[in-house]
Amino acid sequence: MSSTKAVILAAGKSTRMLTQTPKVLHEVCGRPMLAYVLDACRQAGVDELIVVVGYRRDEVLAAFADEPGITWVTQTEDRHGTGHALMCCREALEGFQGNLLVLCGDGPLIRSEVIAQLLNKHTQERAAVTLATGALDNPSGFGRIVRDEYGNFQAIVEHNDCSAEQLHIKEINPSYYCFNTLRLFESLEQVRPDNKKQEYYLTDTLGLLLRAGHKVVAITAVKAGDVLSINSRHDLATVGNVMKHRILNRLMDSGVTVVDPDNTYIDARATIGRDTVIHPFTYISGRVTIGRNCSIGPFAYLRDGTELQDDVVLGVFTEVKKSVLCSGTRVRHLSYIGDAQVGRQVNIGAGTITANFDGSKVSRTVIDDNTYVASGSILVAPLHVSANSQIAPGSVLNPNNNKSSARPDGTPTQSPTKQGGT
């Protein structure tokens, strides 16, 4: 869709959230809410993106520094509403005469298929503007879509401005628009800040286009569960819960068993293979990769940078951070594995920890294949445990002490370690 670009409005401060963080950087299931909107556009075939930033713009730019295809436009600190945000894009859109998708950066529940439907309808109707609407049993707080007796779009009326009759309208505006770019800027020139906030409202362009004889189309395409944007901490929690279940449903549809979805959290960036079972109260955070036929939890905590190969078992109250556990390894109870490379068919007993931080730096632990680590062991990094080693219960393996281990029967033995990290 080279004839289509998108403008995403992301300049807001969100005073209702009582935060110093730019609104669009607040995370939903591990990712900034803006990231979901960018993804939805790209998945719908729109790769040329203009993002309007304002409040603490440098933080937003830094968070998305590696994102391709974004033109950043700054709306000054003295912001004047959604219409003004589009006016700021005039230079970035100079010479562009195609279709312009306009979305809000605080609506992470947006779906790419709705964007595609909106764009297709806009092209078919050759409209000046097409908007996607939703329907709610309780539409309180949303702008209402007013139609004539034939079902044609007439206006968007904000909740506070609705008549008693209009308050009963269930069709609402979740702010998904596709404009003919030339028509948009023609109408923006006529918008005036004649409202209590003294702002330039993008929605005013729709009435102006209708009165000028142009075609305005509204399609009911947004599911009730997807219309919520984020304006408060309560909204953030509600949207996060919706997104969490989307992620879990996607995983279950791909062959993963999630025993108790209501009591399981999995980050949007995690990937999990088929026939893996996720037990209740498991928390997976960050970029975590889990292979096939694994068993995780209950009460397991997997942190960013963790990779579990196939047929790995993590048990009750086990935490893994920035580590690779190879196929067939078991870490069953009350253990911490951090900054480690653990080989194949390794068995790590209850209460074992890798002591990876000495107060000033983090070091790595390497445990080679077919090693048995008995309960209560402490592995002080940097440390290399050789293949086929057996570490006795309660051992403390320290690279500075070459007699720190024992056989499983408790008799002393030379430490199966190599000094230094990897």
C-alpha positions as CSV (number, residue, x, y, z in Angstrom):
1,M,0.0,0.0,0.0
2,S,2.6,2.5,-1.1
3,S,-0.3,5.0,-1.7
4,T,-1.1,4.9,2.0
5,K,0.7,6.4,4.9
6,A,-0.2,6.5,8.6
7,V,-0.1,9.3,11.2
8,I,0.0,8.1,14.8
9,L,-0.8,10.6,17.5
10,A,1.6,10.1,20.4
11,A,2.3,13.6,21.9
12,G,0.2,13.3,25.0
13,K,1.3,13.7,28.6
14,S,-1.7,12.0,30.3
15,T,-2.2,14.1,33.3
16,R,-4.8,11.6,34.6
17,M,-2.2,8.9,35.0
18,L,-0.1,11.1,37.3
19,T,3.1,10.1,35.5
20,Q,6.4,11.6,34.3
21,T,6.6,8.9,31.7
22,P,5.3,9.7,28.2
23,K,1.9,8.1,27.9
24,V,2.7,5.9,24.9
25,L,5.7,4.4,26.7
26,H,3.7,2.8,29.5
27,E,3.9,-0.9,29.0
28,V,1.2,-3.4,28.1
29,C,2.4,-7.0,28.6
30,G,6.0,-5.9,28.4
31,R,5.9,-3.6,25.4
32,P,5.2,0.2,25.1
33,M,1.6,0.7,24.0
34,L,2.7,2.6,20.9
35,A,4.5,-0.6,19.7
36,Y,1.2,-2.4,19.2
37,V,-0.1,0.4,17.0
38,L,3.0,0.4,14.9
39,D,2.8,-3.4,14.5
40,A,-0.8,-3.3,13.5
41,C,-0.1,-0.7,10.7
42,R,2.8,-2.8,9.3
43,Q,0.8,-6.0,9.4
44,A,-1.9,-4.3,7.4
45,G,0.6,-3.3,4.8
46,V,1.3,0.3,5.9
47,D,5.0,0.7,6.3
48,E,5.4,4.5,6.0
49,L,4.6,5.8,9.5
50,I,4.6,9.4,10.8
51,V,4.5,9.6,14.6
52,V,3.6,12.9,16.3
53,V,5.4,13.3,19.6
54,G,5.6,16.2,22.1
55,Y,5.9,15.5,25.8
56,R,9.4,14.2,26.6
57,R,9.9,13.4,22.9
58,D,13.5,12.3,23.3
59,E,12.4,9.4,25.5
60,V,10.0,8.2,22.9
61,L,12.5,8.5,20.1
62,A,15.1,6.6,22.2
63,A,12.6,3.8,22.9
64,F,12.0,3.3,19.2
65,A,15.5,4.2,17.9
66,D,15.8,0.8,16.1
67,E,12.3,0.9,14.5
68,P,12.4,1.3,10.7
69,G,10.2,3.5,8.5
70,I,9.2,6.1,11.1
71,T,9.2,9.9,10.5
72,W,9.1,11.8,13.7
73,V,7.1,15.0,13.9
74,T,7.1,17.3,16.9
75,Q,4.0,18.9,18.2
76,T,5.2,21.8,20.5
77,E,4.7,21.7,24.2
78,D,1.9,24.2,23.7
79,R,-0.3,21.5,22.1
80,H,-3.7,22.4,20.7
81,G,-5.5,19.1,20.1
82,T,-5.8,16.4,17.5
83,G,-6.4,18.7,14.6
84,H,-3.3,20.7,15.4
85,A,-1.3,17.5,15.6
86,L,-2.2,16.8,11.9
87,M,-1.4,20.4,11.0
88,C,2.1,19.7,12.3
89,C,2.5,16.9,9.7
90,R,2.0,19.2,6.7
91,E,5.7,19.4,5.9
92,A,6.3,15.7,6.3
93,L,3.4,15.0,3.9
94,E,4.3,17.6,1.3
95,G,3.6,16.3,-2.2
96,F,1.7,13.2,-0.8
97,Q,-1.7,12.7,-2.4
98,G,-2.6,9.2,-1.3
99,N,-4.7,7.9,1.6
100,L,-3.8,8.8,5.2
101,L,-4.5,6.5,8.1
102,V,-4.9,8.4,11.3
103,L,-4.7,6.5,14.6
104,C,-4.0,7.2,18.3
105,G,-0.9,5.8,20.0
106,D,-2.7,5.0,23.2
107,G,-4.9,2.3,21.6
108,P,-2.8,-0.9,21.7
109,L,-5.8,-3.2,21.3
110,I,-6.1,-2.2,17.6
111,R,-6.1,-5.1,15.1
112,S,-4.4,-5.2,11.7
113,E,-7.5,-6.8,10.1
114,V,-9.6,-3.8,11.1
115,I,-7.1,-1.4,9.6
116,A,-7.1,-3.5,6.4
117,Q,-10.9,-3.5,6.3
118,L,-11.0,0.3,6.8
119,L,-8.5,0.9,4.0
120,N,-10.4,-1.4,1.6
121,K,-13.7,0.2,2.3
122,H,-12.2,3.7,1.9
123,T,-10.8,2.7,-1.5
124,Q,-14.0,1.1,-2.7
125,E,-16.2,4.1,-1.7
126,R,-13.7,6.7,-2.9
127,A,-14.6,8.6,0.2
128,A,-13.0,11.8,1.5
129,V,-12.8,10.1,4.9
130,T,-13.8,6.7,6.2
131,L,-13.9,5.8,9.9
132,A,-14.2,2.5,11.7
133,T,-16.7,2.5,14.6
134,G,-17.7,0.2,17.4
135,A,-20.8,-0.6,19.4
136,L,-21.0,-0.8,23.2
137,D,-23.8,-1.7,25.6
138,N,-22.5,1.0,27.9
139,P,-21.1,3.8,25.6
140,S,-20.7,6.3,28.4
141,G,-17.7,8.6,27.8
142,F,-17.4,7.9,24.1
143,G,-18.4,10.2,21.2
144,R,-21.6,8.9,19.5
145,I,-22.0,8.2,15.8
146,V,-25.2,9.9,14.5
147,R,-26.7,8.5,11.3
148,D,-29.7,9.6,9.3
149,E,-32.7,7.4,8.6
150,Y,-30.9,5.7,5.7
151,G,-27.9,4.8,7.9
152,N,-25.6,7.4,6.4
153,F,-23.1,9.1,8.7
154,Q,-24.1,12.5,9.9
155,A,-21.9,13.5,12.8
156,I,-19.8,12.6,15.8
157,V,-21.3,14.1,19.0
158,E,-19.1,14.0,22.1
159,H,-20.7,12.5,25.2
160,N,-21.0,15.8,27.1
161,D,-22.7,17.4,24.1
162,C,-25.3,14.6,23.5
163,S,-29.0,15.2,23.8
164,A,-31.1,12.9,25.9
165,E,-31.9,10.9,22.7
166,Q,-28.3,10.7,21.5
167,L,-27.2,9.3,24.8
168,H,-29.0,6.1,23.9
169,I,-26.9,5.6,20.8
170,K,-24.6,2.6,21.2
171,E,-22.4,3.2,18.2
172,I,-19.2,5.0,19.2
173,N,-16.0,6.5,17.8
174,P,-12.8,4.7,18.7
175,S,-10.7,7.1,16.5
176,Y,-9.8,5.0,13.5
177,Y,-9.7,7.2,10.4
178,C,-8.6,7.0,6.8
179,F,-8.6,10.4,4.9
180,N,-8.0,11.5,1.4
181,T,-4.9,13.6,2.3
182,L,-5.8,16.6,0.1
183,R,-9.3,16.7,1.5
184,L,-8.0,16.5,5.0
185,F,-5.8,19.5,4.8
186,E,-8.5,21.5,3.0
187,S,-10.8,20.9,5.9
188,L,-8.2,21.5,8.6
189,E,-7.7,25.0,7.3
190,Q,-11.3,25.7,8.3
191,V,-11.2,24.1,11.7
192,R,-11.5,26.6,14.6
193,P,-10.9,26.1,18.3
194,D,-14.5,27.0,19.2
195,N,-14.8,24.7,22.2
196,K,-14.2,24.8,26.0
197,K,-10.6,23.4,25.6
198,Q,-9.8,25.9,22.8
199,E,-8.4,23.0,20.8
200,Y,-8.5,22.1,17.1
201,Y,-10.5,18.9,16.9
202,L,-9.8,16.5,14.1
203,T,-13.5,15.3,14.3
204,D,-14.6,18.7,13.2
205,T,-13.2,17.9,9.7
206,L,-15.9,15.3,9.2
207,G,-18.7,17.8,9.4
208,L,-16.9,20.2,7.2
209,L,-16.3,17.6,4.5
210,L,-20.0,16.6,4.6
211,R,-21.1,20.2,4.2
212,A,-18.7,20.6,1.3
213,G,-20.5,17.8,-0.5
214,H,-17.8,15.1,0.0
215,K,-18.4,11.5,0.9
216,V,-18.0,10.4,4.6
217,V,-18.4,6.7,5.3
218,A,-18.6,4.9,8.7
219,I,-18.3,1.2,9.0
220,T,-18.9,-0.7,12.3
221,A,-15.8,-2.9,12.3
222,V,-14.2,-2.6,15.8
223,K,-15.2,-5.3,18.3
224,A,-16.5,-4.1,21.7
225,G,-13.5,-5.6,23.5
226,D,-11.0,-3.7,21.3
227,V,-12.3,-0.1,21.6
228,L,-10.7,0.8,25.0
229,S,-7.8,3.3,24.9
230,I,-5.7,4.2,27.9
231,N,-6.4,7.4,29.9
232,S,-5.8,6.2,33.4
233,R,-4.0,3.5,35.5
234,H,-7.3,1.6,35.7
235,D,-7.5,1.6,31.9
236,L,-3.9,0.4,31.7
237,A,-4.7,-2.6,33.9
238,T,-7.9,-3.4,32.0
239,V,-6.2,-3.2,28.6
240,G,-3.2,-5.2,30.0
241,N,-5.6,-8.0,31.1
242,V,-7.3,-8.1,27.6
243,M,-3.9,-8.2,25.9
244,K,-2.7,-10.9,28.3
245,H,-5.5,-13.2,27.3
246,R,-4.9,-12.4,23.6
247,I,-1.3,-13.6,24.1
248,L,-2.4,-16.7,26.0
249,N,-5.1,-17.6,23.4
250,R,-2.6,-17.2,20.6
251,L,-0.2,-19.6,22.4
252,M,-2.9,-22.1,23.1
253,D,-4.0,-22.0,19.5
254,S,-0.5,-22.8,18.5
255,G,-0.3,-26.0,20.6
256,V,0.8,-24.7,24.1
257,T,-1.1,-25.8,27.2
258,V,-1.8,-23.0,29.6
259,V,-3.4,-24.8,32.6
260,D,-4.8,-21.7,34.3
261,P,-4.9,-18.6,32.0
262,D,-6.3,-16.3,34.7
263,N,-3.3,-16.9,36.9
264,T,-0.5,-17.0,34.3
265,Y,1.4,-14.0,32.8
266,I,3.4,-14.3,29.6
267,D,5.1,-11.3,27.9
268,A,4.1,-10.4,24.4
269,R,7.8,-11.0,23.3
270,A,8.0,-14.6,24.5
271,T,7.9,-17.6,22.1
272,I,6.9,-21.1,23.2
273,G,6.9,-24.4,21.4
274,R,4.2,-27.0,20.9
275,D,3.3,-29.4,23.7
276,T,4.9,-27.3,26.4
277,V,2.8,-27.0,29.5
278,I,2.6,-23.8,31.5
279,H,1.4,-24.4,35.1
280,P,-0.5,-21.8,37.2
281,F,1.2,-18.7,38.7
282,T,4.0,-18.8,36.1
283,Y,5.4,-15.3,35.2
284,I,7.4,-15.0,31.9
285,S,8.8,-11.6,31.4
286,G,10.8,-10.2,28.4
287,R,12.3,-11.9,25.4
288,V,12.1,-15.5,26.5
289,T,12.3,-18.6,24.2
290,I,10.9,-21.9,25.3
291,G,11.1,-25.0,23.2
292,R,8.8,-28.0,22.7
293,N,7.7,-30.5,25.4
294,C,8.8,-28.4,28.3
295,S,7.0,-28.2,31.7
296,I,7.1,-24.8,33.4
297,G,5.9,-24.1,37.0
298,P,3.9,-23.8,39.0
299,F,5.2,-20.5,40.5
300,A,8.1,-20.3,38.0
301,Y,9.7,-17.0,37.0
302,L,11.5,-16.6,33.7
303,R,13.2,-13.4,32.9
304,D,14.5,-11.6,29.9
305,G,17.2,-13.3,27.9
306,T,16.2,-16.8,28.9
307,E,16.3,-19.7,26.4
308,L,15.0,-23.2,27.2
309,Q,15.5,-25.8,24.6
310,D,13.2,-28.8,24.2
311,D,12.2,-31.1,27.1
312,V,13.3,-28.8,29.9
313,V,11.5,-29.0,33.2
314,L,11.3,-26.0,35.6
315,G,9.6,-26.7,38.9
316,V,8.0,-24.9,41.8
317,F,9.5,-21.5,42.7
318,T,12.3,-21.7,40.2
319,E,13.7,-18.5,38.7
320,V,15.8,-18.3,35.5
321,K,17.5,-15.1,34.2
322,K,19.5,-14.6,31.0
323,S,20.4,-18.2,30.8
324,V,20.4,-21.1,28.3
325,L,19.2,-24.5,29.5
326,C,19.8,-27.2,26.9
327,S,17.6,-30.2,26.1
328,G,16.6,-32.6,28.9
329,T,17.7,-30.4,31.8
330,R,15.7,-30.4,35.0
331,V,15.6,-27.6,37.6
332,R,12.7,-28.7,39.8
333,H,12.4,-26.8,43.0
334,L,13.3,-23.5,44.7
335,S,16.4,-22.7,42.6
336,Y,17.9,-19.6,40.9
337,I,19.8,-19.9,37.6
338,G,21.2,-16.5,36.5
339,D,23.6,-15.7,33.7
340,A,24.4,-19.4,33.0
341,Q,24.9,-21.8,30.2
342,V,23.6,-25.2,31.3
343,G,24.2,-28.2,29.1
344,R,22.1,-31.3,28.2
345,Q,20.7,-33.7,30.7
346,V,21.7,-31.7,33.7
347,N,19.9,-32.3,36.9
348,I,19.9,-29.4,39.4
349,G,18.6,-30.2,42.8
350,A,16.3,-28.1,45.1
351,G,17.7,-24.9,46.5
352,T,20.6,-24.6,44.2
353,I,21.7,-21.1,43.2
354,T,24.2,-19.6,40.8
355,A,25.8,-16.7,42.7
356,N,26.3,-14.5,39.7
357,F,26.8,-11.1,41.3
358,D,29.7,-10.2,43.6
359,G,28.5,-6.7,44.5
360,S,30.2,-5.0,41.5
361,K,29.9,-7.2,38.4
362,V,27.8,-10.0,37.0
363,S,29.7,-13.2,36.0
364,R,28.6,-16.3,34.1
365,T,28.4,-20.0,35.2
366,V,28.9,-22.8,32.7
367,I,27.6,-26.3,33.6
368,D,28.5,-28.9,31.0
369,D,26.4,-32.0,29.9
370,N,25.2,-34.8,32.2
371,T,26.1,-33.0,35.4
372,Y,24.3,-33.8,38.7
373,V,24.0,-30.9,41.1
374,A,22.6,-32.0,44.5
375,S,20.3,-29.9,46.7
376,G,21.4,-26.8,48.4
377,S,24.5,-26.1,46.3
378,I,25.9,-22.7,45.7
379,L,27.8,-22.1,42.4
380,V,29.9,-19.0,42.7
381,A,30.6,-17.3,39.3
382,P,32.7,-17.1,37.3
383,L,32.6,-20.9,37.2
384,H,32.9,-23.8,34.8
385,V,31.6,-27.2,35.9
386,S,32.9,-30.0,33.7
387,A,30.8,-32.6,32.0
388,N,29.7,-35.7,34.0
389,S,30.5,-34.0,37.3
390,Q,28.6,-34.9,40.5
391,I,28.2,-32.2,43.2
392,A,27.3,-33.2,46.7
393,P,24.5,-31.7,48.7
394,G,25.3,-28.4,50.3
395,S,28.4,-27.8,48.3
396,V,29.9,-24.4,47.7
397,L,31.8,-24.3,44.4
398,N,34.1,-21.3,44.2
399,P,36.7,-20.7,41.5
400,N,39.1,-19.7,44.2
401,N,38.8,-23.0,46.1
402,N,39.7,-26.1,44.2
403,K,38.4,-28.5,47.0
404,S,34.9,-27.2,47.3
405,S,32.9,-30.2,46.1
406,A,32.2,-33.8,47.1
407,R,30.7,-36.9,45.6
408,P,27.0,-37.7,46.2
409,D,28.0,-40.0,49.0
410,G,29.7,-37.1,50.9
411,T,33.3,-38.2,50.5
412,P,35.7,-35.4,49.4
413,T,36.8,-35.1,45.8
414,Q,38.8,-32.8,43.7
415,S,36.6,-29.9,42.5
416,P,35.2,-30.5,39.0
417,T,35.7,-26.9,38.1
418,K,37.8,-24.7,35.8
419,Q,38.7,-21.3,37.1
420,G,37.4,-18.3,35.1
421,G,34.3,-17.4,33.3
422,T,33.3,-18.0,29.7
